[in-house]
Amino acid sequence: MRVRFLPPVLNLCVVMLQKIKDYLKDSYTEIVTNVTWSSLPELYQSATLVIIATFIFALLIGLMDYVFNLGLGAFYKSF
């Protein structure tokens, strides 16, 4: 019976694929066993807070843009 030796490049590919497989398996195990997921009401509450905060910041930025536009328009008209 002959033993086949892989060329160094193929051996490196096999080692890298094994490392990737181990990483994915360990990541899945970590997610399933060790991660604490939020409940659905907590997710809704967080999402609502983010949406409201985004809307408030958008209004503030829009208001600042409007005020600066009025001020710069008046400044440029004076020349």
Backbone as XML, in Angstrom:
<?xml version="1.0"?>
<chain id="A" units="angstrom">
  <residue number="1" name="MET">
    <atom name="N" x="0.839" y="-1.175" z="0.000"/>
    <atom name="CA" x="0.000" y="0.000" z="0.000"/>
    <atom name="C" x="0.886" y="1.241" z="0.000"/>
  </residue>
  <residue number="2" name="ARG">
    <atom name="N" x="0.601" y="2.133" z="-0.906"/>
    <atom name="CA" x="1.380" y="3.367" z="-1.021"/>
    <atom name="C" x="0.741" y="4.489" z="-0.231"/>
  </residue>
  <residue number="3" name="VAL">
    <atom name="N" x="1.569" y="5.274" z="0.418"/>
    <atom name="CA" x="1.101" y="6.455" z="1.127"/>
    <atom name="C" x="1.300" y="7.649" z="0.219"/>
  </residue>
  <residue number="4" name="ARG">
    <atom name="N" x="0.232" y="8.423" z="0.030"/>
    <atom name="CA" x="0.340" y="9.607" z="-0.837"/>
    <atom name="C" x="0.633" y="10.821" z="0.016"/>
  </residue>
  <residue number="5" name="PHE">
    <atom name="N" x="1.592" y="11.573" z="-0.428"/>
    <atom name="CA" x="1.916" y="12.837" z="0.223"/>
    <atom name="C" x="1.399" y="13.954" z="-0.650"/>
  </residue>
  <residue number="6" name="LEU">
    <atom name="N" x="0.750" y="14.896" z="-0.017"/>
    <atom name="CA" x="0.231" y="16.041" z="-0.754"/>
    <atom name="C" x="1.351" y="17.045" z="-0.975"/>
  </residue>
  <residue number="7" name="PRO">
    <atom name="N" x="1.294" y="17.742" z="-2.119"/>
    <atom name="CA" x="2.251" y="18.833" z="-2.311"/>
    <atom name="C" x="2.040" y="19.892" z="-1.229"/>
  </residue>
  <residue number="8" name="PRO">
    <atom name="N" x="3.061" y="20.671" z="-0.899"/>
    <atom name="CA" x="2.949" y="21.659" z="0.190"/>
    <atom name="C" x="1.781" y="22.630" z="0.033"/>
  </residue>
  <residue number="9" name="VAL">
    <atom name="N" x="1.500" y="23.035" z="-1.201"/>
    <atom name="CA" x="0.409" y="24.002" z="-1.420"/>
    <atom name="C" x="-0.935" y="23.362" z="-1.071"/>
  </residue>
  <residue number="10" name="LEU">
    <atom name="N" x="-1.160" y="22.125" z="-1.494"/>
    <atom name="CA" x="-2.421" y="21.451" z="-1.182"/>
    <atom name="C" x="-2.517" y="21.146" z="0.308"/>
  </residue>
  <residue number="11" name="ASN">
    <atom name="N" x="-1.407" y="20.795" z="0.911"/>
    <atom name="CA" x="-1.402" y="20.542" z="2.341"/>
    <atom name="C" x="-1.785" y="21.814" z="3.109"/>
  </residue>
  <residue number="12" name="LEU">
    <atom name="N" x="-1.272" y="22.964" z="2.674"/>
    <atom name="CA" x="-1.617" y="24.238" z="3.291"/>
    <atom name="C" x="-3.110" y="24.528" z="3.140"/>
  </residue>
  <residue number="13" name="CYS">
    <atom name="N" x="-3.673" y="24.227" z="1.960"/>
    <atom name="CA" x="-5.104" y="24.443" z="1.733"/>
    <atom name="C" x="-5.940" y="23.562" z="2.651"/>
  </residue>
  <residue number="14" name="VAL">
    <atom name="N" x="-5.518" y="22.322" z="2.819"/>
    <atom name="CA" x="-6.254" y="21.413" z="3.696"/>
    <atom name="C" x="-6.214" y="21.918" z="5.135"/>
  </residue>
  <residue number="15" name="VAL">
    <atom name="N" x="-5.062" y="22.390" z="5.574"/>
    <atom name="CA" x="-4.924" y="22.915" z="6.931"/>
    <atom name="C" x="-5.791" y="24.155" z="7.109"/>
  </residue>
  <residue number="16" name="MET">
    <atom name="N" x="-5.780" y="25.057" z="6.143"/>
    <atom name="CA" x="-6.582" y="26.281" z="6.241"/>
    <atom name="C" x="-8.077" y="25.954" z="6.256"/>
  </residue>
  <residue number="17" name="LEU">
    <atom name="N" x="-8.507" y="25.013" z="5.417"/>
    <atom name="CA" x="-9.919" y="24.631" z="5.402"/>
    <atom name="C" x="-10.333" y="24.014" z="6.737"/>
  </residue>
  <residue number="18" name="GLN">
    <atom name="N" x="-9.446" y="23.233" z="7.341"/>
    <atom name="CA" x="-9.742" y="22.650" z="8.645"/>
    <atom name="C" x="-9.869" y="23.739" z="9.716"/>
  </residue>
  <residue number="19" name="LYS">
    <atom name="N" x="-8.997" y="24.754" z="9.647"/>
    <atom name="CA" x="-9.076" y="25.865" z="10.597"/>
    <atom name="C" x="-10.384" y="26.639" z="10.433"/>
  </residue>
  <residue number="20" name="ILE">
    <atom name="N" x="-10.791" y="26.864" z="9.193"/>
    <atom name="CA" x="-12.051" y="27.572" z="8.934"/>
    <atom name="C" x="-13.222" y="26.757" z="9.459"/>
  </residue>
  <residue number="21" name="LYS">
    <atom name="N" x="-13.197" y="25.445" z="9.221"/>
    <atom name="CA" x="-14.257" y="24.565" z="9.700"/>
    <atom name="C" x="-14.326" y="24.598" z="11.226"/>
  </residue>
  <residue number="22" name="ASP">
    <atom name="N" x="-13.185" y="24.540" z="11.890"/>
    <atom name="CA" x="-13.149" y="24.601" z="13.352"/>
    <atom name="C" x="-13.682" y="25.941" z="13.863"/>
  </residue>
  <residue number="23" name="TYR">
    <atom name="N" x="-13.300" y="27.022" z="13.193"/>
    <atom name="CA" x="-13.763" y="28.354" z="13.596"/>
    <atom name="C" x="-15.286" y="28.459" z="13.494"/>
  </residue>
  <residue number="24" name="LEU">
    <atom name="N" x="-15.843" y="28.011" z="12.382"/>
    <atom name="CA" x="-17.290" y="28.087" z="12.190"/>
    <atom name="C" x="-18.026" y="27.224" z="13.215"/>
  </residue>
  <residue number="25" name="LYS">
    <atom name="N" x="-17.492" y="26.033" z="13.491"/>
    <atom name="CA" x="-18.111" y="25.149" z="14.475"/>
    <atom name="C" x="-18.060" y="25.775" z="15.870"/>
  </residue>
  <residue number="26" name="ASP">
    <atom name="N" x="-16.930" y="26.339" z="16.240"/>
    <atom name="CA" x="-16.802" y="26.996" z="17.547"/>
    <atom name="C" x="-17.701" y="28.230" z="17.650"/>
  </residue>
  <residue number="27" name="SER">
    <atom name="N" x="-17.813" y="28.982" z="16.565"/>
    <atom name="CA" x="-18.680" y="30.172" z="16.564"/>
    <atom name="C" x="-20.136" y="29.773" z="16.763"/>
  </residue>
  <residue number="28" name="TYR">
    <atom name="N" x="-20.564" y="28.739" z="16.077"/>
    <atom name="CA" x="-21.943" y="28.267" z="16.224"/>
    <atom name="C" x="-22.207" y="27.818" z="17.660"/>
  </residue>
  <residue number="29" name="THR">
    <atom name="N" x="-21.275" y="27.070" z="18.225"/>
    <atom name="CA" x="-21.426" y="26.605" z="19.607"/>
    <atom name="C" x="-21.507" y="27.785" z="20.565"/>
  </residue>
  <residue number="30" name="GLU">
    <atom name="N" x="-20.685" y="28.794" z="20.348"/>
    <atom name="CA" x="-20.692" y="29.991" z="21.196"/>
    <atom name="C" x="-22.044" y="30.697" z="21.128"/>
  </residue>
  <residue number="31" name="ILE">
    <atom name="N" x="-22.576" y="30.851" z="19.926"/>
    <atom name="CA" x="-23.850" y="31.549" z="19.750"/>
    <atom name="C" x="-24.990" y="30.768" z="20.392"/>
  </residue>
  <residue number="32" name="VAL">
    <atom name="N" x="-24.991" y="29.462" z="20.234"/>
    <atom name="CA" x="-26.092" y="28.652" z="20.742"/>
    <atom name="C" x="-26.051" y="28.522" z="22.263"/>
  </residue>
  <residue number="33" name="THR">
    <atom name="N" x="-24.860" y="28.385" z="22.845"/>
    <atom name="CA" x="-24.791" y="28.066" z="24.268"/>
    <atom name="C" x="-24.497" y="29.258" z="25.173"/>
  </residue>
  <residue number="34" name="ASN">
    <atom name="N" x="-23.753" y="30.253" z="24.714"/>
    <atom name="CA" x="-23.276" y="31.295" z="25.618"/>
    <atom name="C" x="-23.888" y="32.670" z="25.422"/>
  </residue>
  <residue number="35" name="VAL">
    <atom name="N" x="-24.564" y="32.904" z="24.330"/>
    <atom name="CA" x="-25.112" y="34.234" z="24.064"/>
    <atom name="C" x="-26.489" y="34.358" z="24.705"/>
  </residue>
  <residue number="36" name="THR">
    <atom name="N" x="-26.711" y="35.479" z="25.377"/>
    <atom name="CA" x="-28.022" y="35.763" z="25.961"/>
    <atom name="C" x="-28.765" y="36.706" z="25.021"/>
  </residue>
  <residue number="37" name="TRP">
    <atom name="N" x="-29.872" y="36.235" z="24.500"/>
    <atom name="CA" x="-30.638" y="37.020" z="23.547"/>
    <atom name="C" x="-31.704" y="37.830" z="24.277"/>
  </residue>
  <residue number="38" name="SER">
    <atom name="N" x="-31.987" y="39.016" z="23.769"/>
    <atom name="CA" x="-33.029" y="39.871" z="24.351"/>
    <atom name="C" x="-34.399" y="39.297" z="24.032"/>
  </residue>
  <residue number="39" name="SER">
    <atom name="N" x="-35.359" y="39.636" z="24.891"/>
    <atom name="CA" x="-36.734" y="39.200" z="24.632"/>
    <atom name="C" x="-37.351" y="40.116" z="23.572"/>
  </residue>
  <residue number="40" name="LEU">
    <atom name="N" x="-38.449" y="39.660" z="23.012"/>
    <atom name="CA" x="-39.108" y="40.437" z="21.956"/>
    <atom name="C" x="-39.595" y="41.797" z="22.447"/>
  </residue>
  <residue number="41" name="PRO">
    <atom name="N" x="-40.199" y="41.911" z="23.627"/>
    <atom name="CA" x="-40.598" y="43.253" z="24.100"/>
    <atom name="C" x="-39.400" y="44.192" z="24.288"/>
  </residue>
  <residue number="42" name="GLU">
    <atom name="N" x="-38.272" y="43.655" z="24.756"/>
    <atom name="CA" x="-37.076" y="44.494" z="24.897"/>
    <atom name="C" x="-36.588" y="44.983" z="23.541"/>
  </residue>
  <residue number="43" name="LEU">
    <atom name="N" x="-36.660" y="44.120" z="22.535"/>
    <atom name="CA" x="-36.251" y="44.524" z="21.185"/>
    <atom name="C" x="-37.165" y="45.614" z="20.632"/>
  </residue>
  <residue number="44" name="TYR">
    <atom name="N" x="-38.470" y="45.459" z="20.845"/>
    <atom name="CA" x="-39.416" y="46.489" z="20.398"/>
    <atom name="C" x="-39.147" y="47.817" z="21.096"/>
  </residue>
  <residue number="45" name="GLN">
    <atom name="N" x="-38.885" y="47.763" z="22.389"/>
    <atom name="CA" x="-38.620" y="48.985" z="23.142"/>
    <atom name="C" x="-37.344" y="49.666" z="22.644"/>
  </residue>
  <residue number="46" name="SER">
    <atom name="N" x="-36.300" y="48.894" z="22.408"/>
    <atom name="CA" x="-35.042" y="49.459" z="21.915"/>
    <atom name="C" x="-35.205" y="50.036" z="20.509"/>
  </residue>
  <residue number="47" name="ALA">
    <atom name="N" x="-35.919" y="49.309" z="19.656"/>
    <atom name="CA" x="-36.125" y="49.787" z="18.286"/>
    <atom name="C" x="-36.939" y="51.077" z="18.279"/>
  </residue>
  <residue number="48" name="THR">
    <atom name="N" x="-37.955" y="51.155" z="19.125"/>
    <atom name="CA" x="-38.768" y="52.372" z="19.219"/>
    <atom name="C" x="-37.922" y="53.546" z="19.682"/>
  </residue>
  <residue number="49" name="LEU">
    <atom name="N" x="-37.087" y="53.314" z="20.680"/>
    <atom name="CA" x="-36.204" y="54.370" z="21.172"/>
    <atom name="C" x="-35.261" y="54.863" z="20.077"/>
  </residue>
  <residue number="50" name="VAL">
    <atom name="N" x="-34.692" y="53.948" z="19.315"/>
    <atom name="CA" x="-33.776" y="54.328" z="18.231"/>
    <atom name="C" x="-34.514" y="55.129" z="17.157"/>
  </residue>
  <residue number="51" name="ILE">
    <atom name="N" x="-35.714" y="54.720" z="16.812"/>
    <atom name="CA" x="-36.489" y="55.429" z="15.779"/>
    <atom name="C" x="-36.831" y="56.841" z="16.249"/>
  </residue>
  <residue number="52" name="ILE">
    <atom name="N" x="-37.264" y="56.978" z="17.507"/>
    <atom name="CA" x="-37.608" y="58.304" z="18.033"/>
    <atom name="C" x="-36.368" y="59.198" z="18.090"/>
  </residue>
  <residue number="53" name="ALA">
    <atom name="N" x="-35.253" y="58.663" z="18.585"/>
    <atom name="CA" x="-34.023" y="59.456" z="18.669"/>
    <atom name="C" x="-33.554" y="59.874" z="17.281"/>
  </residue>
  <residue number="54" name="THR">
    <atom name="N" x="-33.647" y="58.988" z="16.303"/>
    <atom name="CA" x="-33.259" y="59.318" z="14.928"/>
    <atom name="C" x="-34.128" y="60.437" z="14.372"/>
  </residue>
  <residue number="55" name="PHE">
    <atom name="N" x="-35.433" y="60.366" z="14.624"/>
    <atom name="CA" x="-36.348" y="61.391" z="14.150"/>
    <atom name="C" x="-36.033" y="62.743" z="14.791"/>
  </residue>
  <residue number="56" name="ILE">
    <atom name="N" x="-35.752" y="62.745" z="16.104"/>
    <atom name="CA" x="-35.427" y="63.999" z="16.796"/>
    <atom name="C" x="-34.137" y="64.604" z="16.247"/>
  </residue>
  <residue number="57" name="PHE">
    <atom name="N" x="-33.105" y="63.770" z="16.066"/>
    <atom name="CA" x="-31.847" y="64.287" z="15.524"/>
    <atom name="C" x="-32.025" y="64.798" z="14.101"/>
  </residue>
  <residue number="58" name="ALA">
    <atom name="N" x="-32.839" y="64.121" z="13.306"/>
    <atom name="CA" x="-33.092" y="64.586" z="11.938"/>
    <atom name="C" x="-33.787" y="65.949" z="11.959"/>
  </residue>
  <residue number="59" name="LEU">
    <atom name="N" x="-34.741" y="66.119" z="12.858"/>
    <atom name="CA" x="-35.411" y="67.421" z="12.964"/>
    <atom name="C" x="-34.435" y="68.516" z="13.394"/>
  </residue>
  <residue number="60" name="LEU">
    <atom name="N" x="-33.590" y="68.221" z="14.375"/>
    <atom name="CA" x="-32.604" y="69.212" z="14.822"/>
    <atom name="C" x="-31.635" y="69.593" z="13.708"/>
  </residue>
  <residue number="61" name="ILE">
    <atom name="N" x="-31.144" y="68.622" z="12.985"/>
    <atom name="CA" x="-30.209" y="68.909" z="11.891"/>
    <atom name="C" x="-30.915" y="69.687" z="10.785"/>
  </residue>
  <residue number="62" name="GLY">
    <atom name="N" x="-32.173" y="69.320" z="10.483"/>
    <atom name="CA" x="-32.943" y="70.058" z="9.475"/>
    <atom name="C" x="-33.184" y="71.499" z="9.901"/>
  </residue>
  <residue number="63" name="LEU">
    <atom name="N" x="-33.496" y="71.708" z="11.185"/>
    <atom name="CA" x="-33.702" y="73.058" z="11.702"/>
    <atom name="C" x="-32.411" y="73.875" z="11.633"/>
  </residue>
  <residue number="64" name="MET">
    <atom name="N" x="-31.304" y="73.277" z="12.022"/>
    <atom name="CA" x="-30.012" y="73.984" z="11.945"/>
    <atom name="C" x="-29.678" y="74.335" z="10.496"/>
  </residue>
  <residue number="65" name="ASP">
    <atom name="N" x="-29.933" y="73.431" z="9.574"/>
    <atom name="CA" x="-29.670" y="73.697" z="8.164"/>
    <atom name="C" x="-30.530" y="74.857" z="7.669"/>
  </residue>
  <residue number="66" name="TYR">
    <atom name="N" x="-31.798" y="74.873" z="8.071"/>
    <atom name="CA" x="-32.704" y="75.938" z="7.659"/>
    <atom name="C" x="-32.235" y="77.295" z="8.198"/>
  </residue>
  <residue number="67" name="VAL">
    <atom name="N" x="-31.845" y="77.339" z="9.466"/>
    <atom name="CA" x="-31.389" y="78.590" z="10.082"/>
    <atom name="C" x="-30.108" y="79.083" z="9.411"/>
  </residue>
  <residue number="68" name="PHE">
    <atom name="N" x="-29.144" y="78.192" z="9.199"/>
    <atom name="CA" x="-27.912" y="78.595" z="8.524"/>
    <atom name="C" x="-28.182" y="79.061" z="7.098"/>
  </residue>
  <residue number="69" name="ASN">
    <atom name="N" x="-29.119" y="78.400" z="6.425"/>
    <atom name="CA" x="-29.468" y="78.802" z="5.062"/>
    <atom name="C" x="-30.063" y="80.210" z="5.056"/>
  </residue>
  <residue number="70" name="LEU">
    <atom name="N" x="-30.954" y="80.502" z="6.012"/>
    <atom name="CA" x="-31.526" y="81.850" z="6.104"/>
    <atom name="C" x="-30.438" y="82.885" z="6.414"/>
  </residue>
  <residue number="71" name="GLY">
    <atom name="N" x="-29.570" y="82.563" z="7.364"/>
    <atom name="CA" x="-28.513" y="83.500" z="7.755"/>
    <atom name="C" x="-27.532" y="83.765" z="6.626"/>
  </residue>
  <residue number="72" name="LEU">
    <atom name="N" x="-27.074" y="82.720" z="5.965"/>
    <atom name="CA" x="-26.123" y="82.908" z="4.867"/>
    <atom name="C" x="-26.791" y="83.586" z="3.679"/>
  </residue>
  <residue number="73" name="GLY">
    <atom name="N" x="-28.080" y="83.284" z="3.446"/>
    <atom name="CA" x="-28.804" y="83.969" z="2.354"/>
    <atom name="C" x="-28.898" y="85.455" z="2.601"/>
  </residue>
  <residue number="74" name="ALA">
    <atom name="N" x="-29.198" y="85.842" z="3.833"/>
    <atom name="CA" x="-29.272" y="87.259" z="4.169"/>
    <atom name="C" x="-27.887" y="87.912" z="4.089"/>
  </residue>
  <residue number="75" name="PHE">
    <atom name="N" x="-26.867" y="87.186" z="4.510"/>
    <atom name="CA" x="-25.497" y="87.712" z="4.459"/>
    <atom name="C" x="-25.061" y="87.950" z="3.014"/>
  </residue>
  <residue number="76" name="TYR">
    <atom name="N" x="-25.331" y="86.989" z="2.148"/>
    <atom name="CA" x="-24.903" y="87.146" z="0.746"/>
    <atom name="C" x="-25.715" y="88.209" z="0.010"/>
  </residue>
  <residue number="77" name="LYS">
    <atom name="N" x="-26.984" y="88.397" z="0.394"/>
    <atom name="CA" x="-27.796" y="89.427" z="-0.249"/>
    <atom name="C" x="-27.317" y="90.841" z="0.133"/>
  </residue>
  <residue number="78" name="SER">
    <atom name="N" x="-26.614" y="90.947" z="1.262"/>
    <atom name="CA" x="-26.145" y="92.275" z="1.686"/>
    <atom name="C" x="-24.999" y="92.779" z="0.820"/>
  </residue>
  <residue number="79" name="PHE">
    <atom name="N" x="-24.394" y="91.921" z="0.030"/>
    <atom name="CA" x="-23.284" y="92.365" z="-0.838"/>
    <atom name="C" x="-23.807" y="92.682" z="-2.190"/>
  </residue>
</chain>
